[in-house]
Amino acid sequence: MLRRPVIPLISLALACVALSGCASSAMSPTSATSDDRKASAADAGSSVDCAGVWLEVDFDILGADIITTCIDAPAPVDALAVLETADVTVEGTADYGLAVVCRVNGMPAADQALKIPGHETYRETCAAMTPEFGYWSVWVENRATGAWEYAPVGIDSLTLKAGESLGFTFTTGTHTDPPIDPLAP
């Protein structure tokens, strides 16, 4: 089982930010393939055509459609402003605030039963650190190189510039993948 990389506690798993979204209760994981997710993202446009900051949110097993959009950024912009402009909401944890993302657009909902292979049914409370087997990973990409890296700080401290992408992927512990590039083969 893959685990989140260990990062100094100060930049905490804040860098491995965990987000969750909202859906119906007792929703079980779906089995969207990488190709299905790429096709869904490709429908929304291309990060290559974005002169500002590209935002990509991959809900994976949570079942919501991938969000992809370009946000105008003539100057450096805070990650929270990118999310607000895109009408994407995030919720942090009680213990860590927005340093650890617990929900994206309300997902996973507090009453949503998450069935992650190898683990008992889980419900996210957003009280403390999210579990290694079900969390939101936060990524930053330099689109010139195509290299994605974990965000170095929590989203409440993250600043992006034109030519970068901000990505969120719900991670289940069986994989820790950056957002899917809809143009990748």
C-alpha positions in Angstrom: 0.0 0.0 0.0 1.4 3.4 -0.9 1.5 6.0 1.8 1.7 9.8 1.7 5.3 10.9 1.6 6.6 12.0 5.0 7.2 15.8 5.0 8.5 17.8 7.9 5.7 18.3 10.4 5.7 22.1 9.9 4.8 22.0 6.3 2.9 18.9 7.5 0.6 16.9 5.5 -0.5 20.4 4.9 1.6 19.9 1.8 -0.2 16.6 1.3 -3.4 18.4 1.7 -6.5 16.3 2.1 -9.8 17.3 0.6 -13.1 15.6 0.3 -16.3 16.2 -1.5 -20.0 15.8 -1.1 -22.2 13.1 -2.5 -25.1 10.9 -1.5 -24.7 9.0 1.7 -23.7 5.3 1.5 -22.1 5.9 -1.9 -19.6 3.2 -2.8 -16.5 3.7 -4.9 -16.9 3.7 -8.6 -14.4 2.1 -10.9 -13.6 4.8 -13.4 -10.6 3.8 -15.4 -7.7 6.2 -16.1 -9.0 6.3 -19.7 -12.5 7.2 -18.6 -11.1 10.0 -16.4 -8.9 11.3 -19.2 -11.9 11.4 -21.6 -14.0 13.3 -19.1 -11.2 15.9 -18.5 -10.5 16.2 -22.2 -14.1 17.4 -22.8 -13.5 20.4 -20.7 -10.7 21.9 -22.7 -6.9 22.0 -22.5 -4.4 23.2 -20.0 -2.1 24.0 -23.0 -4.5 26.7 -24.1 -4.6 28.4 -20.7 -2.5 31.5 -20.3 -3.3 31.8 -16.6 -3.6 29.2 -13.9 -5.2 25.8 -14.8 -7.4 24.2 -12.2 -8.1 20.5 -12.2 -10.1 18.6 -9.6 -10.3 14.8 -9.9 -12.9 13.3 -7.5 -11.9 9.8 -8.5 -14.0 7.3 -6.4 -16.2 10.0 -5.1 -18.0 9.9 -8.4 -18.3 13.6 -9.3 -17.2 14.9 -12.7 -13.6 16.2 -13.1 -13.5 19.9 -12.9 -11.1 21.6 -15.4 -10.9 25.3 -16.0 -8.5 28.2 -16.7 -8.3 31.1 -14.4 -6.9 34.4 -15.6 -3.8 35.3 -13.7 -1.8 38.3 -15.0 0.0 38.4 -11.6 0.7 35.8 -8.9 -2.6 34.7 -7.4 -3.5 32.9 -4.1 -4.8 29.3 -4.5 -7.9 30.3 -2.5 -8.7 33.1 -5.1 -8.3 30.5 -7.9 -10.8 28.2 -6.2 -13.2 31.1 -5.5 -13.1 32.3 -9.1 -13.8 28.7 -10.3 -16.7 28.4 -7.8 -14.9 25.4 -6.1 -15.3 25.3 -2.3 -12.9 23.6 0.1 -13.2 22.8 3.8 -10.3 22.1 6.1 -10.1 20.1 9.3 -10.8 21.4 12.8 -7.3 20.7 13.9 -5.4 22.0 10.9 -7.7 24.4 9.1 -7.1 24.7 5.4 -3.6 23.3 5.8 -5.3 19.9 5.3 -8.1 19.9 2.9 -10.9 17.7 4.0 -13.7 18.4 1.5 -13.9 19.8 -2.0 -17.4 20.9 -3.1 -18.7 19.1 0.0 -17.2 15.8 -0.9 -17.0 13.4 0.8 -20.0 14.4 2.8 -20.0 13.7 6.5 -22.7 11.1 6.0 -21.1 9.5 3.0 -19.9 6.0 3.6 -16.6 5.5 1.8 -15.7 1.9 0.9 -12.1 1.8 0.2 -10.6 -1.7 -0.5 -8.7 -3.1 2.5 -10.4 -0.8 5.0 -13.6 -0.7 7.0 -16.3 1.7 5.8 -15.2 5.2 6.7 -17.0 8.5 7.2 -14.9 11.7 7.1 -15.5 14.0 10.1 -13.0 16.7 9.2 -12.0 16.8 12.9 -8.3 15.9 12.6 -5.8 14.6 10.0 -7.5 12.7 7.2 -6.5 9.0 6.9 -3.7 7.9 4.5 -6.2 5.7 2.7 -8.7 8.4 1.8 -7.6 12.0 1.4 -7.3 14.9 -1.0 -3.8 15.3 -2.4 -2.9 18.8 -3.6 -0.6 19.3 -6.5 1.2 22.1 -8.4 2.3 21.7 -12.0 4.8 23.7 -14.1 3.0 23.3 -17.4 6.2 24.1 -19.4 7.8 20.9 -18.0 4.6 18.9 -17.2 6.0 18.0 -13.8 3.5 17.7 -11.0 4.7 18.0 -7.4 2.9 17.9 -4.0 2.0 21.5 -3.0 4.8 22.7 -0.8 2.4 24.5 1.7 -1.3 24.4 2.5 -3.7 26.0 0.1 -4.3 28.9 2.5 -0.6 29.8 2.0 -0.1 28.7 -1.7 0.5 31.3 -4.4 0.4 30.4 -8.1 1.5 32.2 -11.3 0.6 32.0 -14.9 1.9 28.8 -16.4 1.2 26.7 -13.3 -1.6 24.3 -12.6 -3.4 23.7 -9.3 -4.7 20.2 -8.9 -6.6 18.2 -6.4 -7.0 14.4 -6.5 -9.0 12.2 -4.1 -6.4 9.6 -3.1 -7.3 6.2 -1.8 -4.0 4.8 -0.6 -3.9 2.4 -3.5 -2.5 5.2 -5.6 -1.2 8.7 -5.1 -1.5 10.2 -8.6 -1.4 13.8 -9.7 -4.4 15.0 -11.7 -4.9 13.4 -15.1 -3.6 15.3 -18.0 -6.4 15.1 -20.6 -3.9 15.4 -23.4 -1.6 12.5 -22.2 -1.7 9.3 -24.2 
